[in-house]
Amino acid sequence: MAGNNHGHTPAAWTGVTIAFIGFCVASAFTVLAEPVGFWIGVALTLLGAVAGLVLRSMGMGQPEPEQGRQTEPKDRVDA
């Protein structure tokens, strides 16, 4: 488990930050009853997902798991 990043990557942080800002914008404009601002917030939220995927494809995401990596505990005994 120590070899996992658990999502602590530039791609994850950037995507979540942009999506959070979009969510806040959409929420504020919902309360203000402004549909244009709401849809801008929704677009920002979706932009966060796209930004995270693009950064991941650029190599800034979590690395791919190694082939043949042990996934079960070493001390497990098969009965």
C-alpha positions in Angstrom: 0.0 0.0 0.0 2.9 2.4 0.6 3.5 2.4 -3.1 0.1 3.9 -4.0 -0.4 7.6 -4.5 -4.1 7.5 -3.4 -4.9 10.3 -5.9 -2.3 12.8 -4.5 -1.2 13.8 -8.0 -1.1 17.1 -9.9 -3.8 15.8 -12.2 -6.1 14.9 -9.3 -5.6 18.2 -7.4 -6.1 20.3 -10.5 -9.2 18.5 -11.6 -10.8 18.5 -8.2 -9.9 22.2 -7.5 -11.5 23.3 -10.8 -14.6 21.2 -10.3 -15.0 22.5 -6.7 -14.8 26.1 -8.0 -17.4 25.3 -10.6 -19.6 23.7 -8.0 -19.4 26.8 -5.8 -20.2 29.1 -8.8 -23.2 27.0 -9.8 -24.4 26.9 -6.2 -24.1 30.6 -5.7 -25.9 31.4 -8.9 -28.6 28.9 -8.0 -29.3 30.8 -4.8 -29.3 34.1 -6.8 -31.7 32.6 -9.4 -29.4 33.4 -12.3 -29.6 30.5 -14.8 -26.7 31.7 -17.0 -24.3 31.8 -14.0 -25.5 28.3 -13.0 -24.7 26.9 -16.4 -21.3 28.5 -16.3 -20.7 26.8 -13.0 -21.8 23.5 -14.5 -19.4 24.0 -17.4 -16.6 24.7 -15.0 -17.3 21.5 -13.1 -17.1 19.5 -16.3 -14.0 21.4 -17.3 -12.4 20.1 -14.1 -13.0 16.5 -15.1 -11.6 17.2 -18.6 -8.5 18.9 -17.1 -7.9 16.0 -14.8 -8.1 13.5 -17.7 -5.8 15.6 -19.9 -3.2 16.0 -17.2 -3.4 12.2 -16.5 -2.8 11.5 -20.2 0.2 13.8 -20.0 1.8 11.6 -17.3 0.9 13.8 -14.3 -1.5 11.2 -12.8 -1.1 8.1 -10.8 1.4 5.7 -12.4 0.1 2.4 -13.9 0.5 -0.6 -11.6 3.4 -2.9 -12.2 2.8 -6.2 -14.0 3.2 -9.2 -11.7 2.9 -7.1 -8.6 1.9 -9.1 -5.5 -1.7 -8.2 -4.5 -2.2 -10.5 -1.5 -0.4 -10.4 1.8 2.8 -12.5 2.0 1.8 -14.3 5.1 -1.5 -15.6 3.7 -1.8 -19.4 3.9 -4.0 -21.2 1.4 -6.0 -24.0 3.1 
